[in-house]
Amino acid sequence: MRGGLRNKMPEQAAEVRNKNFDEVALGYLIETAIDEAERCLNCKNPRCVQGCPVNVDIPDFIQALKEKNLNEAIRILKNKNTLPAVCGRVCPQESQCEKNCILGIKCEPVAIGRLERFVADYARIKGLDTINAAKAEPKGKKVAIVGSGPSGLTAAGDLAKMGYDVTIFEALHAPGGVLMYGIPQFRLPKEIVKHEIDQLKALGVKIMPNVVIGRTFTIDELMNEEGFSAVYIGTGAGLPHFMHIEGENLNGVYSANEFLTRVNLMRAYKFPQVATPVYIGKSVAVVGAGNVAMDAARTSKRLGAEKVYIVYRRSEDEMPARKEEIEHAKEEGIELRLLNNPTKIIGDEKGWVKGMECVKMELGEPDASGRRSPVEIIGSEYVLPVDMVVMSIGQGPNPLIKATTPNLETNKRGNINADENGQTSMPGVFAGGDIVTGAATVISAMGAGKKAAKAIDEYLSQK
């Protein structure tokens, strides 16, 4: 065991990576991974596990890695985590498992996420992760999963292992949800998502793309006509929010959701080899400062934008994006226009964006979230010369399921009301992830899927 600094993650150089869609972080070599694993104290009361929404047995998988037993390491990981290669890349470990690491009190915490990624990647390359395909005897009951994002995939995998006949219904043409359409290739390669989904198919999970629940079938039809004994709704938060300022309907204004979907899922970054063009301005403003905003800004840069701004009404300390993503963006040439707030988007005579009027802000007293409230500085308006704007100020639930399921209770924001186990107001209908909580993290959505799978099993066993 050793303390000190964690092993650095090898990365592409910033001036190279901001021109390609290859993965930024290159991953540990096995020698580096084992050296990092040696830093783990193997605590008797592992607080890191408590910080993991799916309760991965972190010290056990790290111990197996120390012993170079990669078969056991991936078995332990996949026992609790359906998508370890995904979580190792995109989960905010710094605010979850690594935040609780005992070693982190005096030294840098163990790089749990990087080790998770290494084990998952090694297992995928060597074909070791097919060992988890064992499942229970068939129970003879069908469960429908609505949405193939991280929450739905997790629930599907757990239920399939329990012996249920599981079908995932996905509105888009490819499964994966936000993992496919929201997170860029340079952060989460699509082939990794596809591999994890193939593992679910090996368990017997059926996936039906291009099926819109609320149009193709309603929830009631799934249960009353299609023979499903239970339904899990994991449709996420895919309805973009806008500021409702003048000019948001101009050509050259995107929601981050539309922009990233075109580039990621529809592979617009490969145009003209792939027939999905996407307009990119020379000067781009991304409004917002979450991880999605960083993804949109960094994607714009890679697609040829000469100047890319992050426009945010608070300071860097209040930015909700992961620190790592903010640093990567700055290294790649993204300019932060902090304490600035858009008031109007200006168009030319042909209806295209030519500028964005902003007002400068200063921070006042903290609001209900604990962040200091931005206050407008009177008379500080100016025009930022841009020809493309991406709105990335949050997302909400699509109202389609609620509109076609009158017995399903929702809150004033349109999120489905569900208890801690995912049970909704309708017997046999469960929900979890962003459709319940609002936009959150991949791993928290997965945690909701695991809880709901257990609750569905208990419900159907009693029934």
Buried (B, 14 or more C-beta within 10 A) or exposed (E): EEEEEBBEBEBBEBEEBBEEBEBBBEBBEEEBBBBBBEBBBEBEEBBBBEBBBBBBBBBBBBBBBBEEBBEBBBBBBBBBBBBBBBBBBBBBBBEBBBBBBBBBEEBBBBBBBBBBBBBBBBBBEEEBBEEBEEBEEEBEBBBBBBBBBBBBBBBBBBBBBBBBBBBBBBBBEBBBBBBBBBBBBBBBBBEBBBBBBEBBBBBBBBBBEEBBBBEEBBBBEBBEEEEBBBBBBBBBBBBBBEBEBEBBEBEBBBBBBBBBBBBBBBBBBEBEEEEBEBBBBEBBBBBBBBBBBBBBBBBBBBBEBEBBBBBBBBBBEBBBBBEBBBEBBBBBBBBBBBBBBBBBBBBEEEEBBBBBBBBBBEBEEEEEEEBBBBEBEEEBEEEBEBBBBBBBBBBBBBEBBBEBBEEBEBEEEBBBEBEEBBBBBBEBBBBBBBBBBBBBBBBBBBBBBBBBBBBBBEBBEEE
